[in-house]
Amino acid sequence: MKIINAFRSRNPIGTAIIGLLFGPDVVMAYLGRGWLAILYVFVGFAAAAAQI
């Protein structure tokens, strides 16, 4: 776990690349914001459904 925390704090470029490839919800989960990431996904689905 210490290796993962060190990677997150010392390699913002890696986090940015993950964000560009997979989107902001995956980055939030990667950075330890799991519940916020799940909420973000549900809000995105709700917004998409509202446009239909």
PANURO-412932 format. One record per residue (C-alpha): z, x, y; residue in one letter. Coordinates in Angstrom, 1 decimal, padded with zeros to 4 digits. Last residue first. Layout:
<lumzas>
LUMZA / up / east / north / type
LUMZA / Z / X / Y / a
...
</lumzas>
This chain:
<lumzas>
LUMZA / up / east / north / type
LUMZA / -023.9 / -033.2 / 011.3 / i
LUMZA / -022.2 / -031.4 / 014.2 / q
LUMZA / -018.7 / -032.5 / 013.2 / a
LUMZA / -019.2 / -031.1 / 009.8 / a
LUMZA / -020.0 / -027.6 / 011.3 / a
LUMZA / -016.9 / -027.8 / 013.5 / a
LUMZA / -014.7 / -028.9 / 010.5 / a
LUMZA / -016.1 / -026.0 / 008.4 / f
LUMZA / -015.4 / -023.5 / 011.1 / g
LUMZA / -011.9 / -024.9 / 011.6 / v
LUMZA / -011.3 / -024.6 / 007.9 / f
LUMZA / -012.4 / -020.9 / 007.9 / v
LUMZA / -010.3 / -020.1 / 010.9 / y
LUMZA / -007.2 / -021.7 / 009.3 / l
LUMZA / -007.8 / -019.5 / 006.2 / i
LUMZA / -008.1 / -016.4 / 008.3 / a
LUMZA / -004.9 / -017.3 / 010.3 / l
LUMZA / -003.1 / -017.7 / 007.0 / w
LUMZA / -004.3 / -014.3 / 005.7 / g
LUMZA / -003.6 / -012.3 / 008.8 / r
LUMZA / -003.1 / -009.0 / 007.0 / g
LUMZA / -005.9 / -006.9 / 008.5 / l
LUMZA / -008.2 / -007.6 / 005.6 / y
LUMZA / -007.6 / -011.4 / 005.9 / a
LUMZA / -008.5 / -011.3 / 009.6 / m
LUMZA / -011.5 / -009.1 / 008.8 / v
LUMZA / -012.7 / -011.6 / 006.2 / v
LUMZA / -012.4 / -014.4 / 008.7 / d
LUMZA / -014.3 / -012.5 / 011.4 / p
LUMZA / -017.5 / -012.0 / 009.5 / g
LUMZA / -018.7 / -010.2 / 006.3 / f
LUMZA / -021.0 / -007.4 / 007.4 / l
LUMZA / -020.2 / -007.0 / 011.1 / l
LUMZA / -016.5 / -007.4 / 010.4 / g
LUMZA / -016.5 / -004.9 / 007.6 / i
LUMZA / -018.2 / -002.5 / 010.0 / i
LUMZA / -015.6 / -003.1 / 012.7 / a
LUMZA / -012.8 / -002.5 / 010.2 / t
LUMZA / -014.4 / 000.8 / 009.2 / g
LUMZA / -014.8 / 001.8 / 012.8 / i
LUMZA / -011.1 / 001.0 / 013.4 / p
LUMZA / -010.1 / 003.7 / 011.0 / n
LUMZA / -006.6 / 005.0 / 011.7 / r
LUMZA / -004.5 / 001.8 / 011.6 / s
LUMZA / -006.3 / 000.0 / 008.8 / r
LUMZA / -006.7 / 003.2 / 006.7 / f
LUMZA / -003.0 / 004.0 / 007.0 / a
LUMZA / -002.1 / 000.5 / 006.0 / n
LUMZA / -004.3 / 000.7 / 002.9 / i
LUMZA / -002.9 / 004.1 / 002.0 / i
LUMZA / 000.7 / 002.9 / 002.4 / k
LUMZA / 000.0 / 000.0 / 000.0 / m
</lumzas>
